[in-house]
Amino acid sequence: MDKQVDIYTTIQGDTWDHISYKVYGKDKYSKDLMRANPKYLNVVFFSGGTLLICPDISEEETATLPPWR
């Protein structure tokens, strides 16, 4: 079964945790965003117009992880 993937266009000053909160409603998924976008791992503050892949994340996938993950 294919997972749905969305694209997020950054705005000036976006950070991984802020994008995670805007896309998923929680900042804890920033590592998932980073894994999906390895090209931008060295970016701390994004400029506007960067296209990021936002993979579909289900609560089932993260339910077995410890809270700090």
QUIZIJO-V626541 format. One record per helix or strand of 2 or more residues. SS is the DSSP state (A for helix, B for strand). FROM is the first residue (numbers start at 1). TO is the last residue. If there is no record, write none. Layout:
# QUIZIJO-V626541
ss/from/to
SS/FROM/TO
SS/FROM/TO
This chain:
# QUIZIJO-V626541
ss/from/to
B/5/9
A/16/24
A/27/36
A/38/40
B/51/55
A/59/63
